[in-house]
Amino acid sequence: MISQPPQPDYELEQEAWWVERWVDLLNQYRFKKRLERGRRYAREGNILNLEHKDAKVKALVQGTADEPYQLSIWLDAFTDEDWTYVTDSLATQALFSAQLLAGEMPSDIETVFTRNGLSLFPFTLADVHSRCSCPDPKNPCKHIAAVYYQLGDFFREDPFILFQLRGRSKEQLLAALRQKRYQQVGPQTGGGESPADPADASPANVALPNATEATPPPPLQLNQFWQYDQPLDTSLVVVSPASETPLDVLNTIPLPSNDARVVMTYLRDLYQTVSQNAAMTAINPDPSP
């Protein structure tokens, strides 16, 4: 997938915790000047595009040469066995499943990985592997450093990139979660009764309706259109936030810039909370009438 890098935004504001975790990782690096040169490259728009392929991030960064430099960044991917353990642990936590299906990164998801002897986030930049086609022998060079900062913006927009760097795409992770949830809940057979014996479904035991005597369907009751009385298999129900919220439609709030930023931050947090609660309600509906 090739995506146009978003314009870096380094304004001081409340960030998602996983973005802060990545920024803290950069701030721990010893050679600050090298990263600062990369940060300027990111601000100046020298990153032409990023490509997320399998568990790697590939980028084109315009440097002093006519042709842009090619680089790749990757983490150590987890094995299939590791991901099986992680998915099993995530599926047992209804809250984690709800947040992930809603596109949110659970605040304590790292505990799931540590219990399985893994770490979703790298501990230091030494755990982040990278390669650049530029002649600079030092690593990270300013081109790699620029992508480091750009990744923070991509994490802000899509936290699932972290999982992809560890070897699982968003689609793969959510599909595995739904499958695990389905296995835990089991198929809904209505009232808990055992499925009928296949022998009972033989032609001799099945009354076939006469096509000439078929009754017409009842008229559609529009006032009851959204009502559904049968139980749903919660492992197959996914509630996700809309791709566009009223905040996107209304655009800029007509307030002074600082006030508008505070209000927008509050409203975004509110919408995330509402989306999370909706997903939780869908997965674990209140059985009481």
Buried (B, 14 or more C-beta within 10 A) or exposed (E): EEEEBEEBEEEEEEBBBBBEBBBEBBEEBEEEEBBEBBBBBBBEEBBEEBEBEEBBBBBBBBBEEEEBBBBBBBBBBBEEEBBBBBBBBBBEBBBBBBBBBBBBBBEEBBEBBEEBEBBBBBEEBEEBEBEBBBEBEEEBBBBBBBBBBBBBBBBBEBBBBBBBBBBBBBEBBBEBBBEBBBEEEEEBEEEEEEEEEEEEEEEEEEEEEEEEEEEEEEEEEEEEEEEEEEEEEBBEBBBEBEEEBEBEEEEEBEEEEEEEBBEBEEBBEEBBEEBBEBBBEBBEEEEEE
